Amino acid sequence: MSTVLTITGLTLREASRRRVMLALGILTVLLLALSAWGFSRLAAESGGTMTSGEARLTASILLNLVMFGFSLIAALGTAFLTGPTLAGETESGIALTVLARPVRRSAFLLGKWLGLVTFGGGFVVLAGLAQCLVVWLTVGYWPPNPAGALALLAAQTTVLLTLAVLLSTAISPMASGVVAVGLFGTTWVAGVVGGLGASLGNEAIARIGTLSRIFLPTDGLWRGAMHAFQDPSALMQFGDGDGEAFPFLGAAPLTPAYLVWVAVWVAMLWSLAALSFSRKDL
Amino acid sequence: MSNETRTPVEPAAQPVVRCSGLRKRYGKRTAVENVSLEVSRGEIVGLLGPNGAGKTTVIKMMLGLVTPDAGEALLLGRPAGDPAARARVGYLPELFRYQPWLSAAEVLSLHVKLARADVSAQERQECLELVGLGQRVRDRVGGFSKGMQQRLGLAVALVARPEFVILDEPTSALDPLGRADVRDIVLELKSRQVAVLLNSHLIGEVERVCDRVVILDRGNVAAAGSLAELLGQRELRLHLTGVTPAATARLAETTVLDHTGDWITVALPADDDAIVPALISDLAGLGVQIHAVEPGRITLEERLLGILRKADQ
């Protein structure tokens, strides 16, 4: 276990020393400031013209939109950090001396993964919490289940970086980042298409979204997070069925079965990554 | 229970590494065909061979970094794939790169942790001083020259009190002073009964420090033995004029290595001291004018080239 924690610490130190944390911090502050300005303008200019339900709907949609920005930053950041820190170290030779120590490859991989989960999950939770506070201070809206929503966002980051870890054990650092982010984007688009299919009553198209959420659970978790961020009345305000077609509203909370599937999916991909990495010739 | 099973093997008698029948293929290319070798405690063994002979692959198989297709490697008495086997092993890879975002002291601290060794900060400092990095302890590795990174790699290999050190081209980026330092360090390790496997293209370096040499060629052991065994063949350079056909026939009874103008070089067996006076006496008796007789010894480089060229034919 001490090896795992040593590698976790090393991964976090790498993120810090390579100024990844600083860059993300600056980006986050900029996004928070921009959203604070936007929400305060919204509150000032719509004063008296919107009903309280409309105001909550608008706040919900905007909050989900900004959260999408954060989840995108976290997803892209961790996917592109995973490549250099795992495949990059193997390619450059940095991993040679580390793995020539009495270190199990699975422990090394677990350490790297934990470091990335802490980094990516930590970022999305802190930035998301700050965003909730900004919205509360500017328009007085507080999400119904912020802890659950932030946990789902952290889970979404974990899912994507687990995929990136698996890809990093098999392909080059750059390719692993590109494939992971490509699949993330494709799944999101498939989710939107599936939502349109559902609202139009087309089962075949709706199934695209369902299947993509099983294949790569990032979009499923994102939709669960949106549902936890938005006001419960938002969907009704939006109109029957149409809310499902809208990409920044979650139609329903996640089922326990889906959450179990996500845990199984992560465990399965991590095990495959460990197997692939332990068989890799360095 | 038999007597043999009850008698423990003397730890000192166990080799630090024993490889038998190692084979590795990458696709259709065979990197290592059949390699068996051993390194004993306190022994310095040189690993020589041309580029692509399979030296680095053999080293990586010893360390469990590459899985052999056939054969096995035992490292400090354990299978090479068992991480515990590497607890007392130091390794400087041919491709040396260390975390550029860490300082030299932090890299050493990381390796001490990973090796689970109890090495004080003072000892780590001394280790960096030993390789000439005493003034750069807190500097980031990213700012180091290649030579300094190789020195750091040497410190990493030595810091966790290893019983066996594997140095893969340890002087490739070093200046002559650095090479001399490495030589001194290797000899110091030997004095502490630490075994060293030294892969180097600098044959003079190997000849100076190694007890034994293993020569690899195309994934096979082309020759192996102590320096005395490998270099046992001596030579004799003769400056002769008036060489008659009878004298030529007499010279042909020896192994003529080279014949350039009036200079003839013949090989002499290591264990026959009488052959030189007999040859000179015979040549003089056959009317040959003998201007010079220079004894010589085949260098490791000449021996290596001889072995590799013979394998090419």
Chai-1 contact restraints between the chains, C-beta under 6 A:
chainA,res_idxA,chainB,res_idxB,connection_type,confidence,min_distance_angstrom,max_distance_angstrom,comment,restraint_id
A,T6,B,K113,contact,1.0,0.0,6.0,A-B,restraint_1
A,E14,B,W101,contact,1.0,0.0,6.0,A-B,restraint_2
A,R17,B,W101,contact,1.0,0.0,6.0,A-B,restraint_3
A,R18,B,W101,contact,1.0,0.0,6.0,A-B,restraint_4
A,S92,B,R97,contact,1.0,0.0,6.0,A-B,restraint_5
A,G93,B,L95,contact,1.0,0.0,6.0,A-B,restraint_6
A,G93,B,R97,contact,1.0,0.0,6.0,A-B,restraint_7
A,I94,B,R97,contact,1.0,0.0,6.0,A-B,restraint_8
A,L96,B,P93,contact,1.0,0.0,6.0,A-B,restraint_9
A,T97,B,V156,contact,1.0,0.0,6.0,A-B,restraint_10
A,A100,B,L63,contact,1.0,0.0,6.0,A-B,restraint_11
A,A100,B,R86,contact,1.0,0.0,6.0,A-B,restraint_12
A,A100,B,Y91,contact,1.0,0.0,6.0,A-B,restraint_13
A,R101,B,L114,contact,1.0,0.0,6.0,A-B,restraint_14
A,R101,B,A115,contact,1.0,0.0,6.0,A-B,restraint_15
A,P102,B,P83,contact,1.0,0.0,6.0,A-B,restraint_16
A,P102,B,A84,contact,1.0,0.0,6.0,A-B,restraint_17
A,P102,B,R86,contact,1.0,0.0,6.0,A-B,restraint_18
A,P102,B,A87,contact,1.0,0.0,6.0,A-B,restraint_19
A,V103,B,P83,contact,1.0,0.0,6.0,A-B,restraint_20
A,V103,B,L114,contact,1.0,0.0,6.0,A-B,restraint_21
A,R104,B,P83,contact,1.0,0.0,6.0,A-B,restraint_22
A,D281,B,V66,contact,1.0,0.0,6.0,A-B,restraint_23
A,L282,B,L65,contact,1.0,0.0,6.0,A-B,restraint_24
